[in-house]
Every structure is written in C-alpha cells, then in structure tokens.
C-alpha cells in the first residue's frame, strides 16, 4: 500500500510541471528536489494545480482519501536554501547570500569568488557542460606545484607502540576536547597500517595522536619531537598550497593542542587561527543544506559526516577564542555561521569547553551594541561561575577565563573589579583543588601551572585580607608543581610568583613604616571634642558660657525668615518688638 501511494504521489509531481522547469522548458522527473533544480541549483518549487489534485485520490484501509494540496509528500531539504529574502533580480541573485562547496576537494568559496563565477555563469546559461569549481587563470603557472611525498608510518612508529599511545590519547585528550571517534579512528588507522603505500592525510592524524599520547604518558616516546616536525613540515610547507580535507583541519586542531601544552603562546595562537581558516576553506562553518554543493553531492543525511563537520568546526573555534582571550590577540571571525553545535556525548566534556568559549565577549566592542563593557564582562563572569562540571580540566579552565575577565575589569574599572572579587576568589579556590588533583595523577594540562600562578597575581591585585589568605596555599601548590616537573618553565613561574609576593610585602612594610613615623603627640586630623579641649586648657573650664545670653533673641537667630517677614510688614526697624506679636 505504501508503495502504491508513493508511486501515485510521484505521478502527481511529474504531472505538475516544476515552476523552474516550466519556466526554462526543462522536463521535470517528479522528484523533490528534481534533477534539473539540483543540477542548476535552482530553488525547487511546485506550482499549485487544484484541478489536477482534485482528480487524484489515494486509497487506504479507511477508504478513499483525497490527496492534500500541501504536505502530500515527504519533505526533503532542497539542495539550496534561501537564507534571506532579497530584491535582487540579477541572473546570479539566487547565489548572492550563499557559498559553494566541492565535497570532493572540500573547497568552499563564496558565490562572488573568482573561482565560482565561471561555474555560476555556466549554470545561468544552462549549459550541458558546466565549468567545474576551479581556479581558472589564477596565475601564469610558471612554477610547478609541490608533490606530496609518501610517509611510511610503520617505519616512523610501529603499530604496537601506536596502539598504546592512542589509548592514552582517547582516555585523556578525547575526554576533555572531544576530537576523533575512537572506534572509527581505530578502524581507519588499522587499515592504514595494513597498507602504507603512497601519501595519506590520515598519517598526520596518526602522528599527532601518537605525539599527544606520548606527552600525556608517564614515559614519553623518544621520537615524539620527530613526529611533530614531520606533521609541521607537511602542514606548513606542502598542504598549505592545496585544498584542505577534514583530516587536515583535524591535524591543525591537534597541533594547536600540542603547542598549547608545549610551546610559546604565539605558536598555538597561529595554529588555532590556521585551523579555523582551513575549516572555512572546507566549508565547515556552514550546514550542508545551506550551501550549494557541486557534483558529486555529499548526502546531507550522512549523520556521521554531519557530526564530524560540527565537531571539527566548533572545537577549532573554541580553541581559537580561548587562546585569543587569554593571550590578548584577535580571534578569527565569520560573517554567518549556520553549522549547529554538536550534542553532548554523555561521557566527555568538549561541549562545556565550547560553551565556555561561546560566552566570552570580544575585546573589540562596538559601543553602540554594548555601551557598558564592564557590565558585559561581569555578566560573562556570572555565567562562567554558574557552569557546573565534573572535569578538573574544565574547572581550571573556568579559572583561567575568570582571571582573564578580572584583568580586563582591573584595567577598565576598579569599582567593577572590586565588586566581582569574591566570585574570582571562589573560582580560583576551586581551581587550586582541581589543579592539585591533576598533579597527583600526573596529567600535565597547561593550566595546572598557569591557573595557580595567575591566582597569585589576582590575589595580590585584589588586595583584601581574604585574598591574601589564599597566597600561601597557591604558593605551596607551585612548590609541589616544581617538585613534580622541575622544568625551566615551572621554576621560572614559581620564582616569579615568589618575587611578586616579596615585592608586595615590601611595599606594605614601607607603608606601615610611613604610618609608624607619625609623632605620638600629634593631634588627630579631626576636630577635637569639647571634653578633650577643656582638659587641655584648664582656663576655659572657669568661663561662664551663658554670660550675656539670657536676653539673646534665639528665635530670630534660628529663624532668619522671620526677619524678612517683619521687614515686609514695615514693623521691624531697629528693634525686635513686633516679633513678640507673632506669638513666638
């Protein structure tokens, strides 16, 4: 029965000429979207035909049923969705607010791109051979492009060692940042080790997973640095010149994480920016239904692909925002993002990392949209404080971001900074506990050191008795970190924190010395009390303070308005007699 209904619906659709097909004298195949609209990327529409629809009846178990004019077939998203209405009437108007994606080369450009125009022009002419999405005439082509060299991962890292390091990655990094699905990655990496011939971008992921697994292992692999150099060489010198795949984007994200754990802030910030630029080049910031997809089109119903695209984009974006906010650099921004956020998996905490990044305000504030930046920062701090998590890493990250907000408030408005000091101290105290827990398990996330150090700076800046009470606890934790990881970076941070505490204490001691230098007999700044004045001058105690005041006109002295009133009545000249007639 269902098959019969479907066939009858298809016949109805075929009988009704498509609006675009009829307009251009193209045959409609009855699908939705039809082949013509898909090929030329038109907005696929039906023209209502009441006469034909009224003649068609569908038979069901309950008897005949008239085919409804609307929603009589399953709705399928068209190949192109109009994001907003516009009055443009130019031939390419339907592309004005859209981008174009080649899913094979994962090349995304806006419709106004020089790369896209030949194809759009060909579709407008309804040519049978539409130009492909290609960089025609981009330059003179006087130099050949670099060729990818094969990477034999089996000779770089044996499969057995890779499996051990991969397990560490998925138990540590994947849990917090959510990148890669373990079962899918294990299947693909096993197949790659079975056939290591030629170049494969999966090799970059394999090496980065191994490097991060080595970093978080109790015993690092001796070739960890070699793997990173290979990945950098391929990403920077070779893959920069070609269209990125999703695996290239993932490799940049993993490299960002590794550099944040091991390198200087500039390197990790640049890597995070590159990850987002590559994500844009791959069209990851757009849902597949909101962009024009050239042949062969990727199925929008591929749930695994949809999930991968969403995770790659939002994780890359979160890393870039957090790094930019902490480091004081510009973030990568997009005009319109239609990619939806990925759902929590119930195991990891990547969704909370994305949530924290998403609420951070930009340092480049438009005063027309946000007239009170300190208030916006305070509201962000409240939202950070409200986020509850079971992850030690996320708990410390909350402190990192709270300290970053406090630094901005401290520079903008001391009043707002003082008002939010209690929230900062509460978040910082929780971070100390979380950092010590990660230290006990030897999990060397970057903020294990960063948060305690910044907490020392913040407590000194707050400058209250309560904030000072946390200094000793934070310094003790820094000493423990120095014992566990006696590296130059850790020792430098511990020594600098110690020096700042010493400088702050010396300043306070100088202030106390200045106060102690005041003479003990110096009179207080406030006016002396009557009692103290009398005791210092005994001659004044014998003075009769009421002498000659018995006949003083106190009513006139305390109520000067009466003088003006009496003058207006003409009864007050040089005596106070008329005042007695007023009844006072």
N, C-alpha and C positions, 0 to 999 in steps of 0.2 A: 504493500500500500504506500509506504513512504517513497519507494522508487517511482511509483506512478505519479505521485504528487509532484515530486522533483522534476520529472520529465515534463509534466504539464506546465509547471511554472517556467521552465526553460523555454518551452514553446511560446509561452506568452511573451517572455522577454524578447525572444527573437522576432516575434510579430511586431512588437513595439520597436520602432527604429530608435536607436540611441540619438540623443539630441546632437552630440558632436558628430556622430557618424552620418546622420541625415544631412546635417549642415555641410559636410565635406564629401558627401556621396560615397561614403565608405560602408561596406557591409558589416553589420553587427552580428557577432556569433552568439549572442544571448547570455554571455557570462557577465558577472559583475565583480570587478571591472572587466569590460570587454577587451579583446586583444588589441583593437585599434587604439583605444584610450590608453592602454598600458604602453603600447609601442611609442605613441607620440606624446604620452604623458599629459593627456587632457584630463579635465575634471569630468569623471564619468557620471552622466546624468540620464534619467529617463524623462520622457515627456508623457504626462498622464494621458491616457486614452480611455475615457469612460465607456465608449461604445464597445470596444473590444473586450474590456474587462468584464462588462456586464454579461457577455455571452459565455464566459468560461465558468464552469462550476467544478468543484472538487468533491469527490465522493469520500466519505469517511464512514466509520461504524455507526455514527449517529444520524446518517442521512446526508443529503446534499448540502454543500456549504459554498457560498459564493466567495470567490477569490477577492480578498480586500484589495483596495487600491494602494494602500500603504502597508509596508512591512509584510508583504506576501512572500518574501524570500529571505533567506538568511543574510543578514547584513555583513558584508566583508569590507574592511577598510580599503579605500581606493589607494592607488599607487601614489597619488599626490593629494595632500590635504591642504586646503587653503587656510593659512594661518590667520589672516585677517582680510576683511573686505577692503578693496581699494578701487578708485575710479579709473585706473589705468586702462587704456584701450589699445596700447601698442601690441604688436604681434607677440612679443615675449612677455606680456603682462602676467601670464599665469606663473611665470618663474620669478617674478620680482622679489618676493619675500622667501624664496626657497633656496636650498642648496642642492647640489648634485653629488651623488656618491657612486663610485665604481667599486662594487663589493669585491671584485677580483683583486684589483690593485690597492684596495682600501684607500682610494684617493677621493678626498672631499674638497669641493670648492663652492663658493657662492655662485649664483647664476650669472652675476655680472663679470665673472672671471674671463680673462682672455682664453683660458683653456676650454671653458664651457661654451663660448659663443659659437664656434663652428658647428657644434652639435645642435645647439638650440636653433640656429639658423637653418640647419638641415631638416629639423623636425617641423619648423614653420613652413618650409617648402614642401613638406610631406613627401620627402624623397624616399625611395625604396632602399637606398644605401646611405644611412645616416652616419655622418662622421663620428668616430669614436671620441671619447673624452681623452684628449691627448694634448700635450704641449707643443702644438704645431708652431714652427718658426720662432721658438723661444730665443734661440741664438744661432750663430753661424755653424755651430758644430765642428769647430776646428780641432777639438781635442776629444779623444775617446773617453768614455766613462770607465771608472774603475770596476774591475770584475771582483766578485766575491770569491775569496779563497776558501776551500773546504777546511772544516775543523773536525779533527778526529777526537771526539770527546773521550773515546775509550782509552786513548793514549794520554790524555790530559788528566783524567780521573777515572779509575776503574769503577765498574758498575757497583761492586760491593761497597766500596767507600762512599759512593754517591748515595746509595740507599740509606746508610747510617746518617749522613749529614742531612739528607732530605727529611728524615724522621724528626730531627731536631728543628728544622725549619717549620714544619707543619705543627709541631707542638708549642712553638714559641711565637714566631712571627705571624703565621697564618691566624693564630688565635686572636691576636691583637689588631691586625691590619687587614685580614680577610682576603688576601690576594692568592689566587690559584685554588682550584678544587683538587683535593688530594687524589681521589680515585682517577679522575680524568688525566691529571698530570702523570700519575704513575703509569697509566696505560700508554700514554704517548712517549714518555721517556724510555720505557722498556722497549717499545718498538724502535725507537731511535738507536738505542744501543745494539739492537739486533741488526741494524743496517746503518752504518755510519758513513756511507758513501755520499760525496757531494756536500754542498752547503745547505744548512737547515737552520732557520732562525730559532728553532727550539733549543739549539745548542746554547744560545745566550741565556735562556731561562734556566737550563740545567746548570750552567756555571754560576749564575747568580744565586740560585737556591743552595748550591753547594757552598758558596762563599759565606752566605748568611748563616747556614747551618754550622759552618766551621767557626764563625765569630761567636755564636751563642753556645758552642760546645765547651766543655771543661778543658779539653785539649784541642787547640786549633790545628788545622791541617797545614803542613809546611808549604803547600803550593797555593794557599789562599790568595796571596798577592798576585800570583801569576794569572789566576783565573780572572781577577778584576782587570788586569791590564789587557787581557785578550778581549774582554767584553767592551772596555773603553775604546780599544782600537777599532773594533768592528762598528760600534755605535757612532763614534765621532768621525772617523776617517772614511768609513765606507757607507754605512746605512744612512748618513745624513743626506746623501745625494739622491736617494730613491724614495719611493712611496713607502710609508711605514705600514707594517701589519700590526695586528693586535698584539702579537708576540713582541714586537719592537717596543710598543707602548709599555707592556708589562716589564720588559727589561729595563727601561728607563725608570720605572717606579721602583723596582728592586734596587737599582743602582742608587737612587735617591735615599732609600732607607739605609743602605750600607754606608754611604758617605755621611749621612747624619750621625751614624754611630761611630764613625772612624775619622772623618776628615774635618776640614775647616767649614765654617758656615757658608762661605761663598760657593764652594763646590756643590754642596747639597741644594742650595737655592737654585743654582743654574740647572742642575739636573732635574729638579722638580718643575722648573719652567719648561725645560725641553720635553718632559713627559706630557705636559698639558698641550704644548704646541703640536706634538706628534698625535695626541688624542684628537685635537681639532682637525689635523690633516687626515685622520682616519674617519672623521665624522662621528666620533663617539659622543659628542655633546648633543646630538640630535637622535630622537627616536626614528626608527626606520620608516614609520608611517608618515613622518613629517618632512621627508626629503624625497627628491626624485631619484630613483635608483635605476641606473642603466643596466642593460643586459650583460650577463645573466643576473637576474634579480635574486637577492637573498630573501628567503622566506621570513616574513615578519612574525610567523608563528613558531619559529625555532626558539623555544624557551631557553635552551642552553646558551645560544648566541646572544639573546636579549639580556640574560643575566650577566654574561661575561662583559658585554659592552657597558652595562650600567656600573658594574663594579670597577672596571678599569677607569672609567671617567671620574666617578665620584671619589675614589681613593686617590687618584692623581691630583684632583682638585683640592682635596682636604690637605694633602701633604704640602702643596704649594701655598695654600692660605696660612697654615700654621707656621711654616718656615718663614714666610714673609712677615707675619705678625710678630714673631719673636725676633727676627733679625733686623726688622726695620727697613724692608725693601718693598717694592711694588709687587703686587700679585698679578697673575695672568687673568684677564677678564674676557668674557664672551658677551656678544650682543644679545643673543637669545639662546637659552638652554631649554631643550624640550625633553632631554633624557631624564627619566624618572629615577628616583633613588631606589637602591636595592633593598629588599626586605631583610630584617634580621634573621640569621640562621638558627638562633636559639643556643648557639654554642660559643661563638666568638663575640668580639666587641667592636668590630670595624664600624658598625652603624653608629656607635657612640662617638667614635673618632670623627666620622663625617658630620654628626650632629654638632659637635663642639666647633668644628671648623666653620660650619654653616652660619653660626650665630655671631661670629666675630665681625665687627664693623670694619670698614675700610679706613685707613688713615687719611685718605684724600676725601674729605667730607664736603658735600655740597651744602652750604649753609642755608640755601633755600629749602632743601629737603630735610635737613637736620639742623635746626637753629641752635640746639644745645648739645654739642658733642659730649661734654662730661656726663650729662644725664643719660645719653645713649650708652656710654661705657658702663655707667652704673647699672643700667638695666641688663646689659650683657653679663655683668658680674653676677647679678641675681640669678640669671638663667643657668650660668655655669655652676653656681652653688646648689641649685635645685636638682641637677642631674645626679642620679644615684647609680653607682656601678659596683661590681664585684671585682673589677680588674685593678690590680695595683698600678699597672702602666697608665690606665686612663685616669686614675686618682691623681697620680703625679702630673699627668698632662694638664688636668684641671688647674693644678697649682701653677704650672708654667704659664698658662694663659691668664690666670688671675694676677700673677706678678706682672705680666706684660700690660694688663689693664691698669694696674696700680702705677706703673711707671708713667703711663700717659696721663693719668689723673694728677700725679705728683707734679708733672711738668705744666699741666693746664690750670689746675685749680687745687690749691692746698686744702680748701674747705671741703671739696668733694672727696679728696684723698683721705682726709681725717674721718669723714662720715662713713667711709667704707672700710676703714682699717680693721674693724672687728671681723668682717667677712673674710678679708685677706688672711688674717691670722688663723681663723678656723680652717680654711682650705689648706694653708701652709702646714698646720699641725697634722692634718690627715696625711699630707704628702710625706712628712717625715716618717710616719709609721709605715706607709706603703714602700718607701724607698728602702727602709731597713729590712722589710720582708723580702724584697728583690735582692738585696745584698746577701741575705742569708742563703738564698738559693743560687747565688752567683749568676744572676740574669742581668747582663750588662747593658740594659737600655740606657740611652744617653741621659735621660732625665734623672737617673739615680744620683748622679753628681750635680747636674745642673740645678735641680729644684732646691736641694739643701743650700747650695751656695747663694742662689738668688734670695732664698728665705732670710739668710743672714743680712743681705743688703737691705731687704724690705723692712726687717725688724728695726734696723738702725735708722732707716728713713722715717718710720712711724714714730719712733722716739717716745713711747709711753712705757710706764712700768710693766704692763702686761707684755708688750712686745719684747722688752729687754729680758723677760723671764724665759723666752724661747732661744736666746742666743746660745746659752751653754749647751742645750740639747742639740741644736743644729751643728755646733762646733764639734761636739762629741761624735756625731754621725759622720762628719767629714773626716775625723781621725780614723774611724773604723773603715771608711772607704779607702783611705790612704794605705791602711794596713793590707786590705784585700787586693787593691790594684795600685801598687806603688809606681805608677807611671808619671811621666813629666807633667801631663795634663792635670792629673789628680793632685799631685804635690803642689803644683803651681796654684791651683784653686784653693787648696787648704791654706797655703802660706798667705795668699792674698786676703782671704777672709780673716785670718788671724791679724794681719796688718791693719785691716779696716777697723776691726774691733779695738785694737790698741789705739789707733788714731782717734776713734770716737771717745774712748775712755780718757785719753789725754786732754781732749777738748773740754770734756765735762769737769775734769780736775782743775783746769785753768779757770773755768767759770766759778767753781767753788772757791778757789783761791782769791779771785777778784771779790767775791762776796765776803769772804773772811777778812779781807783787808780793811773793811769799813771800821772806823773807830767805835769802841763800845759805848762812848758817851754821846755819840752823835744823835741829835734829835730825830725822831721819825719824820718822814715826809709829810704825814697827815697833820692837821691842826691839833694841838694838844687839847685835852679835855679840861673842863673847868676845875675838876678836882686836882689834876696834876699841876695846873697853872698856879693854883693857890698854894700848893705845897712848896713850889719852887720860889715864890715871892711872898714871904710872911707878912709884908707890909700891907698887902692887899686884903688880908683877912680882917683888918680892923676898919675897912672902909664901909660906910653905910650906903649901900647901893640904891636905897629908896629915898635918899635925901633930895627934897625939892620936887619929887614926882607925884605928891599927893594930889595937886591940882592940875596935873597934865591931862590934856584932852585926848585920851586914848581912843575914843570913838572916832574923832576926826583923823587921828593918825592911822588907824586901821581901816577906815572907810573914806578914802580921799574923794570918792564920788559925791559925798555929801557937800564938799566944798563947792564943787561946780554947781550943784543943785541950788545951793543957797545963793550963789552969785547970780544965777539966772533969775532968782526971785527978787534980787535987789536988796535983800535984808542982811547981807554979810559984807561988812566993810573992814573995819579994823578990830572988831570984837567977835566973840563966839556966842553972843547972847541968843540970836534967833535959833540956834541949833537946839536949844532946850525945848522950844515949842514943838519940835518934831516928835517928841515922845521917846527919845533915846535915853 
